[in-house]
Amino acid sequence: MAGQPPDGQPVPADGSLPASAADQLGHAPFGVYVHVPFCRTRCGYCDFNTYTAAELGAGASRESFAAMAIGEVRLAARVLGGRAGPVRTVFFGGGTPTLLAPDDLAAMLSAIDAELGLAEGVEVTVEANPETVDERVLAQLRDRGFTRISLGMQSAVPHVLSVLDRVHRPGRPERCVGWARAAGFDQVSLDLIYGTPGESDADWQASLDSALAAGPDHVSAYSLIVEEGTRLAADPRCEPGDDVLADRYLMADEAMGKAGLAWYEVSNWAVGTASQCRHNQLYWTGGDWWGVGPGAHSHVSGTRWWNVRHPAAYAQRISAGVSPGQAREILTEAERAIEHIMLTTRLADGCRLSALGPAGLAAARQAVTDGLACREAYEAGRVRLTRNGRLLADAVIRGLTG
């Protein structure tokens, strides 16, 4: 959701897909992403498409959002015509989805089921800031069909949370993990950020220790990316340096391993296969999904489109019965091949050598020689990053796509 999308081509008013995409419906796993664009406060590092109450203006509100989103779900059902297959994963992200009442979130999920059909064993994730949920809310979400929760912990250290403009108290995310378990959530994830200005190695270790002691089955740990135009971009300490970030990543990987979590994507660790986020895997492996909500992105068989960003403009289009799509692009086969290499190389399963061209094969051989890719996996026909390779993933991927 971050940043401005490209200009793209117009999206038809009825949202219809080009034949190249429509003809391929059902060939790939299908998911739904719901973007809830509301936040209580704006974090200093965030450039996602989110709005505080003061930024919403007229024509949009939290109270009317569920009805608008359900309107787009119905549009999706008309466009897809039952050909996409059952919905295997649903992900409510944001923003802060849990600023909405559990009944509103449940209404949107019910509409997805009624209009598109939920697969048996569907994974339904909701992101939550720790201060927006408690025992009662978590129990209601679980009772209404949510199976997975992702809690934005970010840090356990007060001064780091303050720099990030996070308002929850240290210890609250860990309590939320316990409450989620008691509510019946089998899958509980914590999100962490490293490289915050003023964060020390000891601070990061304290955050890792606190997060893992809470007993999540999944942890995401991302290096802080300070985007131009955000408040944090003005902080002179905001560039900790590649060596510091590499050390923090190694600290994370070491701590995760000791706690029984293995990496399955460069920035994600899980207790086992069942604890991996299936919705994100759908993104990384070329699946299809419909993005509901302001600024949400969608993808079907090489056609990618994105909605108008402001909630008021989104509501206006949904109320008028037309697609909220702002623009779209139709990827060429070459572009899809490059994206496949870029995304699958970041996975523990790795990228198939058969997906690479001559230059990419040469780069893969060199990566093995340099200790950045596993020799055993290479001999079995795949590029699988070593730990050092994960530190230099972007450079390795540039070589593979050359």
N, C-alpha and C positions, 0 to 999 in steps of 0.2 A: 504494500500500500504506500510505501515511501516514495517521495519525489514526484515530479510531474511526468505523466506518460507522454509518448510521442504524439504527433498530430494525427496520424492514421487516416483511415478512410471512413466515410459516413456509415453509421449503422442504420439499416432500414427501420422505419417507424414501427413495424410489427416485430422487429427483432429477429427476423428470419436469417438462417444460416446460408452461406454459399453452398452450392451443391458439393463442392470438394469436402466440406465438413459434414454436411447432412448425410451423405452417402456412407460415411464411416461411423455413424452413431452406433454404439453398442459394441464396438470392437475393442474399446479400452475401458478399464474400471472408471466408474463415475462417482463424483462426490459433489457436495454443496458447501460453499463457504458463505457465511453470513457476516457481513461487516457492520458492526454496531459502532457508530462513530462518535460516541459520547465519552467525555472524561470530566471528572470533577475539577482537575487542574491540569495545566499543560506542563509536562516534564521538560526540563531544559534541553534535553538531547533529542527530543522527538520531533520528526517531521512527517509522521504518519497523518493520514487524512482523518483528524479527530477535531472535536469542537467542545469547548466548555459551554455552559449555559449562556454566558455573556456573548459568545461568538456565534450562536445559532441564528439570531435574528428572527424575523417573522417567517411564517410558512413552514416551520418544522419544529418538532418537539419530541421529547422522549416518549410522551404518552401516545403519540400517533405513529410511532415508528413501526411497531409490530404490524399494524394494518397495512402500512406502505410496503413493508418487506413481503408480506403475504401476497400483496398485489403482484410483486415481481415473481414470486414463486409460481403464481398462476400463469403469468406470461411465459415463464420457462416451460411449463407443462404444455402450453399451446405450441411453442416453437419445437420442442423435442418430440412431441407426439408419441410418447411412450417408447421411443426407439433407443434411448440412452441406457436402458437397463436399470435395475434397482440401484438406489443410492447406497453405496457401501460405507461412506464416511460423511459426517457433517461436522463442520468446525465453525463455532461462533467466536470470532475474534474482534479486535478493535484497535483503538478505543478500549472501553471497559464494558463488556457485555453485561456483567452483573450489576451495573447501575440500573438495568431494567428489572422489573419484578419477575420472579420465577414464572408466574403465569404468562407473562408476555413472551418469554423465551420458549416456554412450552407450547404456546399457540403457534409460533413460527415453526417449531419442530413438527407439530401435528399437521400443519399445512404441507410441509415437505413430504410427509408420509402420505397424506391424502392425495396430493397432486402428482407426486413423482414416484412414491413407493420406497420404503426403507427395506433394505436387504436384511435377511435374518443375520443376527450378530453384528448389526451396524455399530460402528464406533461413532459416538457423539461427544465431541469435545467442547468445553466452554473455557475460555480464558477468564481469569478473575484477578483483580487486585485484592490483596489480603484484607484490606479494611472494608471491602464491600460484601464480604460473606461471613456468615457465622454458622453455628450448628444447625439452626432452623433452616436457613437458606440452602445450605448444602443438602440437607435431608430432602427438601422440596425438589431440588434439581435432580437428585438421584431418583426420586419417586416418579418424576415426569419423563424419565427416559435418557437422561444424560449419563454417559458411562465413563467419561474421562474428564479430569479437570487439570488445567495448567495454571499454576499460581505464579504471579510476578513477584518473586522474592528480591531479585537483583543483588542484594547484599545483606549481610547481618550486622554491618558496622554503621553506627549512627551518622558519623560525619560523611560517609560515602553516600548513604541514602539522602542526606541533606543536599549534597551536590547534585544528585540525580533528580531532586525535587520529588522524591517518593515520600508519601505521608504516613505510611504504616510504621508502627513501632517495631524495633527488632524483637524477634521471637514470635510475632503474630503469624508469619507464614508457616512456621513449624507447627504452631497450634492448629492452623487450618488443615495441615496434612492429617493430623490426628482426627479432626472433626470429619474430614472427607472419608477417611477409612471407616469411622463409626457409622457414617451415613450409607456405606455400602459401595463406595467407589473402589474398584479394583485397580484402576490406573490413575495415579497421581503424579504430576510432573511439577518440578520447580524450575523457573527460569533465573539464570544468574548473568551478571554483566561484569567483565573485568576490564581494567584499564581506565577506570574513572579518575579524573584529576584528583591528586592527593591520596589515592589509594596506595598502600604499601603492600609488600609481599605478605606481611603478617596479617594485614586486613583481609587480603584475598584468601589466605589459608583459613582464617576464622570463618569466613563466609562458606567456604567449602565444607569445613568441619560441621558447622551448624546445619547446613542444608542436608548433608548426608546422614547426620544423626537423627533427622526427622523421619527417615525411612521412606523417601519417595522411590518409585520404581523407574523413574525417568528424570533426567536432568538435561536441560539445555544451557550451554554456557557460551556466551557471545562476547567478542571483543567490542568495546564501545566504539561506535562509529559516529563521529561528530559531523553532522551535516551542515553545510553552509546555510546561514540564515537562522539557525537555532540559537537560543540563549547561550548554550554551552560553548558555541563556536568562538565566543569572545573571551573564553577563559584561556590565559596564556599557558596553562599547564595541560591543555587538552591533547597533546601529542606525546604519549609516554615513550614512544620509540619501539621499533620492531623487536629488539632484543628483550625488552621488558615484557611485551605481549607474548613473545614465544615462551619465556619463562613461566608466565602465568598459565599458558595453555598446558605446558608440561606438568605444572603443579595440579591442574584440574584432572588431566588424564591419569596421573598417578593416584590421586585421591579416589577417583571413580573406580579404578581397577581394584583398589584395596577394599572398596565397599561393595564389590560384586557387580558393578555396572560396566558394560563393554560399549565401546563406540560403535555406532552403526551408520553415522553420518558425521562429518568432521566436527560439528559443534553439538552433537547429540549423543547421549549415552543412555542405555536402558538395561534393566536387570536381565531381560531375555527377549526373545522374538515377540512374545505376546504383549510386552510392554512398549514396544516401538510404536511411534505415532503413525498409524496407517494413512491418515490424511496427508501428512507431509510426504510420505513415501509416494503417494499418488502424484504429487507435484514433481518429485524428483525422478520418477520413472516414466513420465510422459502420459499420464492419465488425463482424463477429461474432468472438468468441473465447471459448475455455474456459480459465479460470484454474485451474491445478492447484497444490495445496499449501496450507499453513496461511495463512489470511488472504487468499488469492488472490481476485480479483474476475473475474467473467465477464459476458459480454453476448451475448444472442441476440435480435435483432429487437425491441429495446425492453424486454426483460426483463433485469434486472441482478441478480446475486446474489453473495454473498461467503461464503467459508468461515470456519469457526471459526478463531480466531487462534492458539491455542497448539498446538505440534506434538504434545503428548501427547493433547489432545482430538481433534485431527485423526486421529492414529493409531488412537485408540479407535473412532472412527466408521468408518474404512476397514476395520478388522479385523472390525467387526460387519456389514459389507456394506451400510451405509447411507450416504446422501449426507453429505459433510462440510459442506454448505451451512448457514450459520447463519441467513440471512434473505435475502429478495429484495424487489425493487420492480418494478412494471410501469409504465413511463413512459407518460404520455399523449402524444398526438400533439403537443400544444402544448409539452410538455417536451422532446420529441425535436427539435422545430423549433428551440427555443432553444439546445439543445446543439449542433446542427448549425451555427448561426450562430457560437456562441462558439468552436468548434474550427476551422472552416474559415477564419475571419477571421485566424487566426494563421498560416495557410499562405501561401506566396508566390503560389499560384494564386488565393487570395482566396475570398471568399464571393459566391455568385450574388445579384444584386439581386432576382431573382425569389423568393428565400427570405425577403425582408424584408416586414414590414408597412408601413403608411403612416408610422408614427413612425420606423421603421428607415430607410426610404427618405429621409426628411427628414434624419436623422442622417448618412446616407451622403453626401448632397449637401453638408452642412455640413463633413464631414470632408475632402472634396475642396477646398472653399473655404479651409479652415484649413491645407491642405498636409499633412494626415495620411493621405490616401488618394490614389492615383494617378488623375489625370484621364483618361488614356488607357484604363486598365482600367475606369473607371466608364463611359466611353462605350461600352465593349465589353460592359457588363452585369455587371461584377464590382466588389467592394470589395477593393482590394489596398493594403495598408499601405505608406506611404513609410517611410523610415528614422525620421523623427520620429514617424510613426504607430506604429511598433513600440515606441518608447519610451513611448507612451501607449496601448498596445494595450488595456489593461483599460478605460480610459475610453471609447475608441472603441466597444468591444464593448458596453458598457453602453448606449450610445446606440442601437446597431443592434438590440438586443433589447428596447428600450423599447416 
